């Protein structure tokens, strides 16, 4: 992320109203009320997060950043990558979804 004040620590200047939270879904049986999201991680400057994803990791989503953040001089950058462990097993539905993301057509 980049903020308007390059020389000072901008960690406390990211306003929650700007959005951009990384959210993790609650494990089965751990929901609190009707909220399926157990953890919300606020964007932080000069930070990298690494976590396991499907099929063994938690379901997650990244919330959009509001236009107000850009208007105030803040930008959020993200780099995404996946490492596939040979021991990861995928259901047929997950495999079909992955193939679709890769652009693989079953009819070919």
C-alpha positions in Angstrom: 0.0 0.0 0.0 1.1 3.5 -0.6 -0.1 6.6 1.3 0.3 10.3 0.9 3.1 10.6 3.5 6.0 8.7 2.1 8.4 9.6 5.0 6.2 8.6 8.0 4.6 5.4 9.1 1.1 5.3 7.6 -0.1 2.2 9.4 -2.6 4.1 11.6 -3.9 6.2 8.7 -5.7 3.5 6.8 -9.3 4.3 7.6 -11.6 1.2 8.1 -14.1 3.0 5.8 -11.5 2.6 2.9 -12.3 -1.2 2.9 -9.8 -3.7 1.5 -10.1 -6.1 4.4 -9.0 -9.7 4.0 -11.7 -11.9 5.5 -11.6 -15.5 6.6 -14.6 -17.8 6.9 -15.3 -19.4 10.2 -14.5 -23.1 10.5 -17.5 -25.4 10.7 -19.2 -25.0 14.1 -17.3 -21.8 15.0 -19.8 -19.2 13.6 -20.8 -16.4 16.0 -24.4 -15.6 15.3 -25.1 -15.3 11.6 -21.7 -13.9 10.7 -19.8 -16.5 8.6 -16.6 -14.4 8.7 -14.4 -15.0 11.8 -11.4 -12.8 11.1 -11.1 -9.5 9.3 -7.5 -8.4 8.6 -7.1 -4.7 8.0 -4.7 -3.6 5.2 -1.3 -2.6 6.6 1.6 -0.9 4.9 4.6 -2.9 3.9 3.1 -6.2 4.9 2.9 -9.6 3.2 0.5 -12.3 4.3 0.9 -16.0 3.4 -1.8 -18.5 4.1 -2.9 -21.9 2.9 -6.0 -21.9 0.7 -8.3 -24.5 -0.6 -8.6 -27.4 -0.5 -7.3 -27.6 3.1 -7.2 -23.9 4.0 -10.0 -21.5 4.9 -12.4 -19.8 2.5 -11.4 -16.2 2.2 -12.2 -13.0 0.3 -10.7 -9.6 -0.2 -13.1 -6.7 0.1 -13.0 -3.9 -2.5 -11.2 -0.6 -1.6 -13.5 2.4 -1.7 -12.9 5.3 -4.1 -12.5 7.6 -1.1 -9.1 5.9 -0.3 -7.8 7.0 -3.7 -9.2 10.4 -3.3 -7.2 10.8 -0.1 -4.0 9.6 -1.8 -4.0 5.9 -0.6 -3.5 2.9 -2.9 -3.6 -0.7 -2.2 -1.5 -3.1 -4.2 -1.9 -6.9 -4.2 0.2 -9.7 -5.6 -1.4 -13.1 -5.7 0.2 -16.5 -6.4 -0.6 -20.1 -5.7 1.5 -23.1 -4.8 0.0 -26.4 -5.5 1.2 -29.2 -3.2 1.0 -32.7 -4.8 -0.7 -34.0 -1.7 -3.6 -31.5 -2.1 -6.7 -33.3 -3.2 -9.6 -31.6 -5.1 -13.2 -32.6 -5.4 -14.4 -33.0 -9.0 -16.3 -29.6 -8.6 -13.1 -27.9 -7.4 -11.1 -29.4 -10.2 -13.6 -28.3 -12.8 -13.5 -24.7 -11.2 -9.7 -24.7 -11.3 -9.7 -25.9 -14.9 -12.1 -23.2 -15.8 -9.9 -20.6 -14.2 -6.9 -22.0 -16.2 -9.0 -21.8 -19.4 -9.1 -25.5 -19.9 -12.3 -26.6 -21.7 -13.5 -30.1 -20.9 -14.8 -30.6 -24.5 -11.3 -30.2 -26.0 
